[in-house]
Amino acid sequence: MKYLVTGATGKLGSKIVDVLLKSVPASELAVSVRNPEKAEALKAKGVDVRHGDFDKPETLDEAFKGVERLLIISADGDNDTRIRQHANAVEAAERAGVSFIAYTSLADATESQNLMAPPHVETEGAIERTGIPHAFLRNNWYLENELGSIQGVLAGAPWVTAARDGKVGWALQEDYAEAIANVLMADDFEQDIFELSGPLHTQAELVEALSEVLGREVALQEVSNDAYAGVMRGAGVPEGAIPIVVGIQDSIRNGSLEVESNDFELVLGRPVTPLKEALQKLVSTL
């Protein structure tokens, strides 16, 4: 069996590879990366490091050669870029004759009003049209996405949000990595869509848990979209990214991440790391 993980030097990808290496011989694992020099540590472990650039389809033909089970990790960038890059990866997978495609998607992707949903809708559709057996790993929200806010709190700032009572299924990337690796390695799951959502919490509940971890009360400041944009500018967020971060707050407030599912526990074979424990892990790294 030959497995391949794209984007394997990224934050999520590297964690997935670490999980796979606990069960899969390095000789059976390949990674596709844009900059192979960044994967020297994997090469030293015996992993097959291949050059693959989603913007250069010809590199993907070589990267995916001989691969049976492929994990496509969604790329970064604006929606149009991601749609184009993902299409290149799916087409290359079909040309290579892979037997299984796993793809990291977004919570409730095909029904979501989230501003980041369009690339995932397009990519899921492209994979389905190949007829290749597949799994859509619909990741809710990484707790690590809140590191900037946590660092602000540690520096004395309040927790600022425009998401109101919108609920989020936060979980650690290490939990997502384990779940994704488990699906990639298994062929006995009866479903092909996995809503990987942790227990649902509001911003206020997250702040309450963080207060317990820090041993002091963290102030929660609920603001309008315009005020949130101003806070983000003051924090140094680039102007071009302001609509994105505000849009994410909008999406959360409107319930786009409020997806209740037990798929995460099913795939992990255990409960998702509890929120307070997960926050403790993150805080200990800062």
N, C-alpha and C positions, 0 to 999 in steps of 0.2 A: 504494500500500500504506500502510495506517495501522497503526502499532504503538502499543501502550499498555503502560506499566509502572506497576503499583501500588506504593505505598510507596517512591516514587522519591527521597524525601529521607532515607531511612534509610541506614545504613552500606553495606549490600550494594546496595540500589537505586540509590544515587547512582553507585556504581562501574559498575553495569550500564549506566546511561544514558550515562556517559562513553564506554564501549566502543561502544555503539550509534551515538553521534554521529560516530564515526570512519568509519562506513560508510553510515549512514542520514541523508538530509537532515533537518534540524530540522523542516521543514514536514511530514514524514511521521511524526514522533514526538510522542506525547502522553504525559502522566503524570497519574496520579490520586493526589492527595494530600489528607490530611485538613485540612492547613493550607496553603492556596495561597501565603500570604505567605512561607512558608519556601522556596518554589521560585522566587523572583524572579530568581535568577541563571539558571535554566533558561529562564524566560520571555524574558529578555534575549537569549538565544541563538536565540530563535525557536521554542522547544519549546512545544507546546500544553499549557498547565497547566490541569488540570481539578480541580474539587472532588469528591472521592469519599471517603465515610466508610463503612467496612464495617458500622458500626452503624446506618446510615441508608440502607436499600436504594434509596430514591427518588433519592438523590444518585448512586448507581452507574448507574442507568438513563441519566442524562444524561452521566455520565463515560464510559461505554462506547459511546456512540452513534457509529456509523460506524467502529468499530474492527474490523480484520480479524484481527490477531495480537496476542493478549493475554497478558501475563505477570502472573500472580498471585503476589506474594511473600507467603509465609506471615506472618501477623500475630504480634505478641507477646501474651502473656497466659496465663491458665490454660487448661487443655484445653477446658473447656466454652465459654469465651469464643471461643477460636480456632475450634472446630467451628461455632459459630453464625455468626461473622463470615465464615468461608470459604464456608459455605453461601449466605450472602447474595450473595457475590461470584460464585459459580458460577451461581446462579439469574439474576443480572443479566446475566451473560455470555450465557446461553442466550436471554434475552429480547432482547438486543441483536443477536443473530444473528452473533456473532463466528465466524470460520472456523477458528480455532486457539487453543488454550489451553495455555500452559506454566505449570507450577506448581512452586515450590521445596518439595520434600518432604524426607524424612529417609532416611538409609541403611537399605536393606532394610525399608522402611516396613511392608509388609503382613505380614512375618514377625517383625518386631522386638518384643522385650520391653522396649524402651526406654520409660521413663515418659512421654516426649514423643511417642510414636508415635500414640496414638489420633486426634488431630486430622488427621494426615496420612493415616491409613487412611480416615477418613470423607471427607476432601476428595478423595482419589484416586477413591474410589467414586462420589462425587457427580459428578465430571467425567466418568468413564466412562459413567455413566447418561445423560448428555446426548447421547451419540453424536457429539460434536464431536471432530474430530482433536485430539490432545493430546500433550504430552510431560511426563513426571514427572521432575524434576531432583532426584534423591535425594542431597542434600548430606550428606557425612559429618560433618566437624567443622572449623570455622574455626580456624586457628592463633591468630587474634586472640582467641579465647575464653580463651586462656592468658595474656593480657596482665597480669592481676592477679597471677598467680603469678610471671611474669617480673619485674614491678616489685618484688614481695616479695624475690626473689632479689637484685636490684640493691641493695636496702636491707639485705642481709645475712642474710635468712631462708633456710632450706632449702626445697627443693621438696617440698611435702607432698602425698601422694596416698593414696587408699584403693583405687586401681584395680588394684593388683598387676601382673600380666602381661597384662592386657587390652590389645589393640592398637587403635590409632586411625589413621584415614586423614587426618591433618591436611593442610590446604592453606590458602594465603592467600586472603582474600576476593577479591583481584584476579584470581586464577586462576579462582575460581568465577564471578566476574562475566563474564569473557571467555567461559567455556564456556557459560554461560546465554545470553548475547547471541548466540553463534554458533548455538545451537539455535533461538532465537526467529527469527533471520533466515533460517535454512535450511529447505528443504522436501524435502531429499533424503536424510535419515537414514532407515534402514529400521526403526528401533526407536522405541518410544515411552516406554521406561523407561531412564533413564541413571543408573547408580550412579557418582556423582562422588566417588570415593574416591582420596585420594592414597596413596603408598606407606605400608604399615602399619608402625607403630612402637609400642613400649611406652613407658611413662613413663620408664623407665631410659634408653632410647635417646634420648628427647627431651632428658633432662637431660644426657646425654653430649654431644649436639650443642650444647646451650646452653653447656656448659663450654668447648667448643672456641671458640665465638664470643666468649665473655667472656675467654678466656685464663686461666681459673682453675677449679678444681674446684668444682662446685656440689653441695652435699650433698643426697642423696635420702632423705627420711623417709617410710617406708611405715607407715601407721597403720590402725587399725580405723575403721569407720564412725562410732562414737561419738566417738573421738578427733578424727576429721576434722571432725565437727560442732562440737566445741569450738574447734578452730583457726579455723574459719570465723566463729564467734561473736566470737572474739578479734580477728579481722580486720575486724569491723564489718558482716558480712553480716546483713541483717535476719532476724529469727527466722522470719518466714513463708517465707523463701527457703531456709532450712537444709535442709528435706526434699528440695528440688529439687536443690541442689548435691550432697547426699549420694546422692540417687537417680541422678544422672549418673555418679558414681563407681561405684556399683553396676552400672549399665548397661554401663559400659566394662569393668569386671572380668568381667562375664558374657558379653562378646563381642558386644554389640549393634552395635558400630562396626567389627568385624573383617570388613569386606567387601572382598574382593579383586576388582578389576575394572580393565579397561583403557579403560573408557568415557571417563574424564577425558582421557586422551591422545588418544583418537579424536576427541573434540569440539574439543579445543584445537588439534590438529594439531602438537603438540609435547609434550615431557615436562612434568609438573607441576614447579613450582619446587622444587628439592631442599630438604630440611628445614633444613640448615645455612644455606643462602643465604636461605631464608625467615625464619629466626630473626634473621639479621643485619639484614634489612630492618626487622623489627619493633623490634629493639633500637635501631637508629639513629633511630627516631622518638621514643624515650623520653628 
